[in-house]
Amino acid sequence: MSWAAILILAVGTYAMKALGPVVLGRRVVPIRLQRLFLLLAVALLSALIALSTLADGARLTFDVPLVAGVSVAGIALLRKAPFVVVVILAATVAAGLRAF
């Protein structure tokens, strides 16, 4: 994924959030549409994480230390660990597996 694509997605996300109040004014967005926007943001973030973890240019790769580090970070986040702890755990696991 290129930086241009990331910037386009970021601008699109901010534009959607900014256009809502401008276009709708005081009208309320339907709850189903609000949920869709929330799920869309989660799906895009998940796709970016998956691509940056598993892609090497134009092909998929399976870098075991990297995948293990991201997995440990995910588990730590699910257990509501502080962000600093999540980063340290992920880095330690990935570095340990690379050294091994």
N, CA, C and O atoms as a GROMACS GRO file, in nm:
protein
  400
    1MET      N    1   0.085  -0.117   0.000
    1MET     CA    2   0.000   0.000   0.000
    1MET      C    3   0.089   0.123   0.000
    1MET      O    4   0.183   0.132   0.079
    2SER      N    5   0.060   0.214  -0.086
    2SER     CA    6   0.145   0.332  -0.101
    2SER      C    7   0.098   0.443  -0.008
    2SER      O    8  -0.014   0.443   0.043
    3TRP      N    9   0.190   0.538   0.012
    3TRP     CA   10   0.155   0.652   0.096
    3TRP      C   11   0.045   0.736   0.032
    3TRP      O   12  -0.036   0.796   0.102
    4ALA      N   13   0.043   0.738  -0.101
    4ALA     CA   14  -0.062   0.813  -0.169
    4ALA      C   15  -0.200   0.754  -0.137
    4ALA      O   16  -0.295   0.829  -0.112
    5ALA      N   17  -0.210   0.622  -0.137
    5ALA     CA   18  -0.338   0.558  -0.106
    5ALA      C   19  -0.379   0.586   0.038
    5ALA      O   20  -0.497   0.611   0.066
    6ILE      N   21  -0.284   0.583   0.129
    6ILE     CA   22  -0.314   0.612   0.270
    6ILE      C   23  -0.362   0.755   0.286
    6ILE      O   24  -0.458   0.782   0.358
    7LEU      N   25  -0.295   0.848   0.217
    7LEU     CA   26  -0.338   0.988   0.225
    7LEU      C   27  -0.477   1.009   0.164
    7LEU      O   28  -0.558   1.084   0.218
    8ILE      N   29  -0.504   0.941   0.053
    8ILE     CA   30  -0.637   0.952  -0.009
    8ILE      C   31  -0.745   0.898   0.085
    8ILE      O   32  -0.851   0.959   0.100
    9LEU      N   33  -0.717   0.785   0.149
    9LEU     CA   34  -0.814   0.730   0.245
    9LEU      C   35  -0.833   0.823   0.364
    9LEU      O   36  -0.945   0.840   0.411
   10ALA      N   37  -0.725   0.883   0.412
   10ALA     CA   38  -0.736   0.975   0.526
   10ALA      C   39  -0.818   1.098   0.488
   10ALA      O   40  -0.905   1.141   0.564
   11VAL      N   41  -0.790   1.155   0.372
   11VAL     CA   42  -0.865   1.272   0.327
   11VAL      C   43  -1.012   1.236   0.307
   11VAL      O   44  -1.101   1.313   0.345
   12GLY      N   45  -1.038   1.119   0.249
   12GLY     CA   46  -1.176   1.076   0.230
   12GLY      C   47  -1.250   1.058   0.361
   12GLY      O   48  -1.367   1.094   0.372
   13THR      N   49  -1.182   1.003   0.460
   13THR     CA   50  -1.243   0.984   0.592
   13THR      C   51  -1.277   1.118   0.655
   13THR      O   52  -1.388   1.137   0.705
   14TYR      N   53  -1.182   1.212   0.653
   14TYR     CA   54  -1.209   1.344   0.711
   14TYR      C   55  -1.316   1.418   0.633
   14TYR      O   56  -1.397   1.491   0.691
   15ALA      N   57  -1.318   1.401   0.500
   15ALA     CA   58  -1.420   1.467   0.419
   15ALA      C   59  -1.559   1.414   0.455
   15ALA      O   60  -1.654   1.491   0.466
   16MET      N   61  -1.570   1.282   0.472
   16MET     CA   62  -1.700   1.225   0.510
   16MET      C   63  -1.745   1.281   0.645
   16MET      O   64  -1.863   1.314   0.663
   17LYS      N   65  -1.652   1.291   0.739
   17LYS     CA   66  -1.689   1.342   0.871
   17LYS      C   67  -1.724   1.491   0.865
   17LYS      O   68  -1.814   1.536   0.937
   18ALA      N   69  -1.655   1.567   0.781
   18ALA     CA   70  -1.681   1.711   0.772
   18ALA      C   71  -1.807   1.740   0.692
   18ALA      O   72  -1.880   1.834   0.724
   19LEU      N   73  -1.833   1.662   0.588
   19LEU     CA   74  -1.950   1.687   0.504
   19LEU      C   75  -2.081   1.654   0.574
   19LEU      O   76  -2.185   1.712   0.541
   20GLY      N   77  -2.078   1.565   0.668
   20GLY     CA   78  -2.200   1.528   0.739
   20GLY      C   79  -2.271   1.647   0.799
   20GLY      O   80  -2.386   1.673   0.764
   21PRO      N   81  -2.206   1.721   0.889
   21PRO     CA   82  -2.272   1.838   0.948
   21PRO      C   83  -2.306   1.947   0.845
   21PRO      O   84  -2.406   2.016   0.859
   22VAL      N   85  -2.222   1.962   0.743
   22VAL     CA   86  -2.247   2.066   0.643
   22VAL      C   87  -2.370   2.033   0.559
   22VAL      O   88  -2.456   2.118   0.539
   23VAL      N   89  -2.377   1.909   0.512
   23VAL     CA   90  -2.488   1.869   0.424
   23VAL      C   91  -2.616   1.848   0.502
   23VAL      O   92  -2.724   1.891   0.459
   24LEU      N   93  -2.606   1.783   0.616
   24LEU     CA   94  -2.726   1.749   0.690
   24LEU      C   95  -2.777   1.861   0.779
   24LEU      O   96  -2.896   1.864   0.812
   25GLY      N   97  -2.692   1.953   0.817
   25GLY     CA   98  -2.734   2.060   0.906
   25GLY      C   99  -2.772   2.004   1.042
   25GLY      O  100  -2.691   1.942   1.110
   26ARG      N  101  -2.897   2.028   1.081
   26ARG     CA  102  -2.942   1.981   1.212
   26ARG      C  103  -3.013   1.847   1.206
   26ARG      O  104  -3.056   1.794   1.309
   27ARG      N  105  -3.026   1.791   1.087
   27ARG     CA  106  -3.090   1.659   1.076
   27ARG      C  107  -3.000   1.552   1.137
   27ARG      O  108  -2.878   1.565   1.138
   28VAL      N  109  -3.060   1.448   1.186
   28VAL     CA  110  -2.988   1.339   1.250
   28VAL      C  111  -2.964   1.228   1.149
   28VAL      O  112  -3.054   1.190   1.074
   29VAL      N  113  -2.840   1.177   1.148
   29VAL     CA  114  -2.807   1.065   1.059
   29VAL      C  115  -2.872   0.939   1.116
   29VAL      O  116  -2.866   0.916   1.237
   30PRO      N  117  -2.934   0.859   1.031
   30PRO     CA  118  -2.995   0.735   1.080
   30PRO      C  119  -2.893   0.646   1.152
   30PRO      O  120  -2.776   0.640   1.114
   31ILE      N  121  -2.939   0.578   1.255
   31ILE     CA  122  -2.851   0.496   1.339
   31ILE      C  123  -2.782   0.388   1.258
   31ILE      O  124  -2.667   0.354   1.284
   32ARG      N  125  -2.852   0.331   1.159
   32ARG     CA  126  -2.793   0.225   1.076
   32ARG      C  127  -2.675   0.279   0.995
   32ARG      O  128  -2.575   0.210   0.977
   33LEU      N  129  -2.688   0.401   0.946
   33LEU     CA  130  -2.580   0.462   0.869
   33LEU      C  131  -2.461   0.495   0.960
   33LEU      O  132  -2.346   0.481   0.919
   34GLN      N  133  -2.488   0.539   1.083
   34GLN     CA  134  -2.380   0.564   1.179
   34GLN      C  135  -2.304   0.436   1.208
   34GLN      O  136  -2.181   0.438   1.213
   35ARG      N  137  -2.374   0.326   1.227
   35ARG     CA  138  -2.308   0.197   1.252
   35ARG      C  139  -2.225   0.154   1.132
   35ARG      O  140  -2.114   0.102   1.147
   36LEU      N  141  -2.279   0.178   1.011
   36LEU     CA  142  -2.205   0.143   0.891
   36LEU      C  143  -2.073   0.220   0.883
   36LEU      O  144  -1.970   0.163   0.849
   37PHE      N  145  -2.077   0.350   0.914
   37PHE     CA  146  -1.954   0.429   0.911
   37PHE      C  147  -1.854   0.380   1.014
   37PHE      O  148  -1.734   0.376   0.987
   38LEU      N  149  -1.901   0.343   1.132
   38LEU     CA  150  -1.811   0.290   1.234
   38LEU      C  151  -1.747   0.158   1.189
   38LEU      O  152  -1.627   0.138   1.207
   39LEU      N  153  -1.828   0.071   1.131
   39LEU     CA  154  -1.775  -0.057   1.084
   39LEU      C  155  -1.680  -0.038   0.967
   39LEU      O  156  -1.583  -0.113   0.953
   40LEU      N  157  -1.705   0.060   0.883
   40LEU     CA  158  -1.618   0.087   0.770
   40LEU      C  159  -1.480   0.132   0.818
   40LEU      O  160  -1.378   0.090   0.762
   41ALA      N  161  -1.476   0.216   0.920
   41ALA     CA  162  -1.348   0.260   0.975
   41ALA      C  163  -1.270   0.143   1.033
   41ALA      O  164  -1.149   0.133   1.012
   42VAL      N  165  -1.337   0.055   1.105
   42VAL     CA  166  -1.272  -0.062   1.163
   42VAL      C  167  -1.220  -0.155   1.053
   42VAL      O  168  -1.109  -0.207   1.063
   43ALA      N  169  -1.300  -0.174   0.948
   43ALA     CA  170  -1.258  -0.262   0.838
   43ALA      C  171  -1.137  -0.205   0.765
   43ALA      O  172  -1.045  -0.280   0.731
   44LEU      N  173  -1.135  -0.075   0.742
   44LEU     CA  174  -1.020  -0.014   0.675
   44LEU      C  175  -0.893  -0.025   0.761
   44LEU      O  176  -0.786  -0.056   0.709
   45LEU      N  177  -0.906   0.000   0.890
   45LEU     CA  178  -0.790  -0.012   0.978
   45LEU      C  179  -0.740  -0.156   0.984
   45LEU      O  180  -0.619  -0.180   0.982
   46SER      N  181  -0.831  -0.252   0.991
   46SER     CA  182  -0.792  -0.393   0.991
   46SER      C  183  -0.722  -0.432   0.861
   46SER      O  184  -0.623  -0.506   0.863
   47ALA      N  185  -0.771  -0.382   0.750
   47ALA     CA  186  -0.708  -0.411   0.621
   47ALA      C  187  -0.568  -0.352   0.613
   47ALA      O  188  -0.477  -0.415   0.561
   48LEU      N  189  -0.550  -0.231   0.665
   48LEU     CA  190  -0.418  -0.170   0.665
   48LEU      C  191  -0.321  -0.249   0.752
   48LEU      O  192  -0.205  -0.267   0.715
   49ILE      N  193  -0.367  -0.295   0.868
   49ILE     CA  194  -0.281  -0.374   0.956
   49ILE      C  195  -0.245  -0.506   0.889
   49ILE      O  196  -0.129  -0.548   0.892
   50ALA      N  197  -0.342  -0.571   0.828
   50ALA     CA  198  -0.316  -0.699   0.761
   50ALA      C  199  -0.218  -0.682   0.645
   50ALA      O  200  -0.126  -0.763   0.629
   51LEU      N  201  -0.237  -0.579   0.565
   51LEU     CA  202  -0.147  -0.557   0.452
   51LEU      C  203  -0.006  -0.523   0.497
   51LEU      O  204   0.091  -0.572   0.440
   52SER      N  205   0.006  -0.438   0.598
   52SER     CA  206   0.141  -0.402   0.642
   52SER      C  207   0.210  -0.517   0.714
   52SER      O  208   0.332  -0.521   0.722
   53THR      N  209   0.133  -0.612   0.767
   53THR     CA  210   0.191  -0.728   0.834
   53THR      C  211   0.225  -0.838   0.736
   53THR      O  212   0.330  -0.901   0.748
   54LEU      N  213   0.140  -0.863   0.641
   54LEU     CA  214   0.153  -0.981   0.555
   54LEU      C  215   0.197  -0.953   0.412
   54LEU      O  216   0.220  -1.048   0.336
   55ALA      N  217   0.211  -0.828   0.373
   55ALA     CA  218   0.246  -0.799   0.234
   55ALA      C  219   0.389  -0.747   0.224
   55ALA      O  220   0.436  -0.671   0.308
   56ASP      N  221   0.456  -0.791   0.119
   56ASP     CA  222   0.590  -0.744   0.088
   56ASP      C  223   0.589  -0.697  -0.057
   56ASP      O  224   0.618  -0.773  -0.149
   57GLY      N  225   0.554  -0.571  -0.075
   57GLY     CA  226   0.540  -0.520  -0.211
   57GLY      C  227   0.410  -0.570  -0.272
   57GLY      O  228   0.302  -0.539  -0.223
   58ALA      N  229   0.423  -0.648  -0.380
   58ALA     CA  230   0.305  -0.695  -0.452
   58ALA      C  231   0.269  -0.839  -0.417
   58ALA      O  232   0.174  -0.893  -0.474
   59ARG      N  233   0.339  -0.901  -0.324
   59ARG     CA  234   0.309  -1.040  -0.291
   59ARG      C  235   0.292  -1.056  -0.140
   59ARG      O  236   0.341  -0.976  -0.061
   60LEU      N  237   0.223  -1.161  -0.103
   60LEU     CA  238   0.202  -1.191   0.039
   60LEU      C  239   0.318  -1.273   0.092
   60LEU      O  240   0.367  -1.364   0.025
   61THR      N  241   0.359  -1.241   0.212
   61THR     CA  242   0.465  -1.316   0.279
   61THR      C  243   0.419  -1.347   0.420
   61THR      O  244   0.327  -1.284   0.472
   62PHE      N  245   0.483  -1.444   0.480
   62PHE     CA  246   0.449  -1.479   0.619
   62PHE      C  247   0.576  -1.468   0.701
   62PHE      O  248   0.651  -1.564   0.716
   63ASP      N  249   0.600  -1.349   0.755
   63ASP     CA  250   0.715  -1.322   0.841
   63ASP      C  251   0.675  -1.361   0.983
   63ASP      O  252   0.603  -1.288   1.051
   64VAL      N  253   0.723  -1.477   1.027
   64VAL     CA  254   0.678  -1.534   1.155
   64VAL      C  255   0.700  -1.438   1.272
   64VAL      O  256   0.606  -1.418   1.349
   65PRO      N  257   0.818  -1.377   1.289
   65PRO     CA  258   0.834  -1.286   1.403
   65PRO      C  259   0.738  -1.167   1.398
   65PRO      O  260   0.685  -1.125   1.501
   66LEU      N  261   0.716  -1.113   1.280
   66LEU     CA  262   0.625  -0.999   1.268
   66LEU      C  263   0.481  -1.038   1.299
   66LEU      O  264   0.411  -0.967   1.371
   67VAL      N  265   0.438  -1.150   1.244
   67VAL     CA  266   0.302  -1.197   1.270
   67VAL      C  267   0.284  -1.230   1.419
   67VAL      O  268   0.180  -1.200   1.477
   68ALA      N  269   0.384  -1.290   1.480
   68ALA     CA  270   0.376  -1.321   1.623
   68ALA      C  271   0.369  -1.193   1.707
   68ALA      O  272   0.293  -1.186   1.803
   69GLY      N  273   0.448  -1.093   1.670
   69GLY     CA  274   0.445  -0.966   1.743
   69GLY      C  275   0.310  -0.898   1.733
   69GLY      O  276   0.258  -0.848   1.833
   70VAL      N  277   0.253  -0.895   1.613
   70VAL     CA  278   0.121  -0.834   1.594
   70VAL      C  279   0.014  -0.914   1.669
   70VAL      O  280  -0.079  -0.856   1.725
   71SER      N  281   0.027  -1.045   1.670
   71SER     CA  282  -0.069  -1.130   1.742
   71SER      C  283  -0.064  -1.104   1.891
   71SER      O  284  -0.167  -1.093   1.957
   72VAL      N  285   0.057  -1.096   1.944
   72VAL     CA  286   0.072  -1.067   2.088
   72VAL      C  287   0.016  -0.929   2.120
   72VAL      O  288  -0.048  -0.911   2.224
   73ALA      N  289   0.039  -0.832   2.031
   73ALA     CA  290  -0.017  -0.698   2.052
   73ALA      C  291  -0.170  -0.703   2.053
   73ALA      O  292  -0.233  -0.637   2.135
   74GLY      N  293  -0.228  -0.780   1.961
   74GLY     CA  294  -0.373  -0.793   1.958
   74GLY      C  295  -0.429  -0.854   2.085
   74GLY      O  296  -0.530  -0.809   2.138
   75ILE      N  297  -0.362  -0.959   2.134
   75ILE     CA  298  -0.406  -1.023   2.258
   75ILE      C  299  -0.394  -0.927   2.375
   75ILE      O  300  -0.483  -0.920   2.460
   76ALA      N  301  -0.283  -0.853   2.380
   76ALA     CA  302  -0.265  -0.756   2.489
   76ALA      C  303  -0.371  -0.647   2.484
   76ALA      O  304  -0.420  -0.602   2.587
   77LEU      N  305  -0.407  -0.604   2.363
   77LEU     CA  306  -0.512  -0.502   2.351
   77LEU      C  307  -0.648  -0.557   2.394
   77LEU      O  308  -0.727  -0.486   2.457
   78LEU      N  309  -0.674  -0.683   2.360
   78LEU     CA  310  -0.801  -0.743   2.404
   78LEU      C  311  -0.809  -0.754   2.556
   78LEU      O  312  -0.917  -0.748   2.614
   79ARG      N  313  -0.693  -0.769   2.620
   79ARG     CA  314  -0.691  -0.777   2.766
   79ARG      C  315  -0.677  -0.639   2.831
   79ARG      O  316  -0.654  -0.627   2.951
   80LYS      N  317  -0.693  -0.536   2.747
   80LYS     CA  318  -0.694  -0.396   2.794
   80LYS      C  319  -0.563  -0.353   2.859
   80LYS      O  320  -0.562  -0.280   2.958
   81ALA      N  321  -0.451  -0.398   2.802
   81ALA     CA  322  -0.320  -0.355   2.850
   81ALA      C  323  -0.294  -0.212   2.804
   81ALA      O  324  -0.344  -0.170   2.700
   82PRO      N  325  -0.216  -0.136   2.881
   82PRO     CA  326  -0.180   0.000   2.837
   82PRO      C  327  -0.101  -0.005   2.706
   82PRO      O  328  -0.032  -0.104   2.678
   83PHE      N  329  -0.110   0.100   2.627
   83PHE     CA  330  -0.049   0.102   2.495
   83PHE      C  331   0.102   0.080   2.502
   83PHE      O  332   0.158   0.009   2.418
   84VAL      N  333   0.168   0.140   2.600
   84VAL     CA  334   0.314   0.123   2.613
   84VAL      C  335   0.348  -0.024   2.635
   84VAL      O  336   0.444  -0.075   2.579
   85VAL      N  337   0.269  -0.092   2.716
   85VAL     CA  338   0.291  -0.234   2.743
   85VAL      C  339   0.269  -0.315   2.615
   85VAL      O  340   0.344  -0.409   2.586
   86VAL      N  341   0.168  -0.279   2.538
   86VAL     CA  342   0.140  -0.349   2.412
   86VAL      C  343   0.259  -0.338   2.317
   86VAL      O  344   0.301  -0.438   2.259
   87VAL      N  345   0.313  -0.218   2.302
   87VAL     CA  346   0.426  -0.196   2.212
   87VAL      C  347   0.549  -0.272   2.261
   87VAL      O  348   0.618  -0.335   2.181
   88ILE      N  349   0.577  -0.267   2.390
   88ILE     CA  350   0.694  -0.337   2.445
   88ILE      C  351   0.680  -0.488   2.428
   88ILE      O  352   0.776  -0.555   2.391
   89LEU      N  353   0.562  -0.542   2.455
   89LEU     CA  354   0.540  -0.686   2.437
   89LEU      C  355   0.559  -0.728   2.292
   89LEU      O  356   0.626  -0.827   2.263
   90ALA      N  357   0.498  -0.653   2.200
   90ALA     CA  358   0.509  -0.687   2.058
   90ALA      C  359   0.654  -0.680   2.010
   90ALA      O  360   0.700  -0.768   1.938
   91ALA      N  361   0.725  -0.575   2.050
   91ALA     CA  362   0.864  -0.560   2.009
   91ALA      C  363   0.952  -0.669   2.068
   91ALA      O  364   1.041  -0.721   2.001
   92THR      N  365   0.927  -0.704   2.194
   92THR     CA  366   1.006  -0.808   2.260
   92THR      C  367   0.985  -0.944   2.193
   92THR      O  368   1.081  -1.016   2.168
   93VAL      N  369   0.860  -0.977   2.163
   93VAL     CA  370   0.832  -1.106   2.098
   93VAL      C  371   0.895  -1.111   1.959
   93VAL      O  372   0.959  -1.210   1.924
   94ALA      N  373   0.877  -1.005   1.880
   94ALA     CA  374   0.932  -1.003   1.746
   94ALA      C  375   1.086  -1.008   1.749
   94ALA      O  376   1.147  -1.081   1.671
   95ALA      N  377   1.146  -0.931   1.836
   95ALA     CA  378   1.293  -0.930   1.844
   95ALA      C  379   1.346  -1.062   1.896
   95ALA      O  380   1.448  -1.112   1.848
   96GLY      N  381   1.276  -1.119   1.994
   96GLY     CA  382   1.318  -1.249   2.046
   96GLY      C  383   1.314  -1.360   1.940
   96GLY      O  384   1.405  -1.442   1.930
   97LEU      N  385   1.207  -1.360   1.862
   97LEU     CA  386   1.197  -1.461   1.756
   97LEU      C  387   1.299  -1.436   1.644
   97LEU      O  388   1.350  -1.532   1.586
   98ARG      N  389   1.329  -1.313   1.615
   98ARG     CA  390   1.431  -1.285   1.513
   98ARG      C  391   1.569  -1.326   1.562
   98ARG      O  392   1.651  -1.376   1.485
   99ALA      N  393   1.595  -1.306   1.691
   99ALA     CA  394   1.725  -1.345   1.746
   99ALA      C  395   1.739  -1.497   1.756
   99ALA      O  396   1.849  -1.552   1.745
  100PHE      N  397   1.628  -1.563   1.775
  100PHE     CA  398   1.628  -1.709   1.788
  100PHE      C  399   1.650  -1.772   1.654
  100PHE      O  400   1.654  -1.894   1.644
   0.00000   0.00000   0.00000
